[in-house]
Amino acid sequence: MTQPYRPLATFGALLGWFGLVLQFWLSIQLTEAQGQGALAGVWLFLAFYTILTNLLVAMALTAAARGPQGAITRFLLRPGVQTALAMSIAIVGLIYNPMLRQLWHPEGWQLVADAIAHDIMPPLYLLYWWLAVPKRGLRWPQVLVWQSYPAAYFVYVLLRGAVDGWYPYPFLDVRTLGYGQVLVDAVFVMLAFIAVALVLVALGHWQARREAYAARFAPIQAVRRSSSTEP
């Protein structure tokens, strides 16, 4: 990441962690009010793709703000990893707003946590990705590799549901829809992931070409400007 965008990464990291800590506290409050205890709150908190993705995004922004200081931060700062996170956080906003927002009406601090996770962090991280992440090394085959994260989450949700009988999203609710329909839903969601990833790679290639063109012709333009100012 170039130095001018470190403040943006720092702001995003602080906001992301604040939203996550707030949601963690609210989850524990909810389960304790229901008589289930704090561990049930942790289990609930870790159920949602939104939370897990915001957690990874906060970690990536923290790594960008601090700079590479170890194997984990260097991994998180890879352009391919950061683009995969951009894909995932974009899907968080794209699916939640048209499909899930109307299912509940949060208030108070829950509304704040909800807005940070679904409305603020997705465009904020995409802005950071556009401004600060190098795009030259992005390759089309990486799109399929990036699907390993949402695919792993899908398996994780099915395993959790088999244990406690609860599913975090309606389109993944095996109790109501059955495994066949849930699998169909998962395929359509995966196609959305792939479509977003393809758009990001295409934008990345376009940006890289622009930067290469500007770097190539910058010396010529500088000479022309200096020549035009000579007496």
Sequence and secondary structure as in RCSB ss.txt:
>XXXX:A:sequence
MTQPYRPLATFGALLGWFGLVLQFWLSIQLTEAQGQGALAGVWLFLAFYTILTNLLVAMALTAAARGPQGAITRF
LLRPGVQTALAMSIAIVGLIYNPMLRQLWHPEGWQLVADAIAHDIMPPLYLLYWWLAVPKRGLRWPQVLVWQSYP
AAYFVYVLLRGAVDGWYPYPFLDVRTLGYGQVLVDAVFVMLAFIAVALVLVALGHWQARREAYAARFAPIQAVRR
SSSTEP
>XXXX:A:secstr
  GGGHHHHHHHHHHHHHHHHHHHHHHHHHHHHTT  HHHHHHHHTT HHHHHHHHHHHHHHHHHH   SHHHHH
HTSHHHHHHHHHHHHHHHHHIIIIIGGG    HHHHHHHHIIIIIHHHHHHHHHHHHS  TT  TTHHHHHTHHH
HHHHHHHHHHHHHHS  SSGGG HHHHHHHHHHHHHHHHHHHHHHHHHHHHHHHHHHHHHHHHHHHHHHHHHHHH
HHHH  
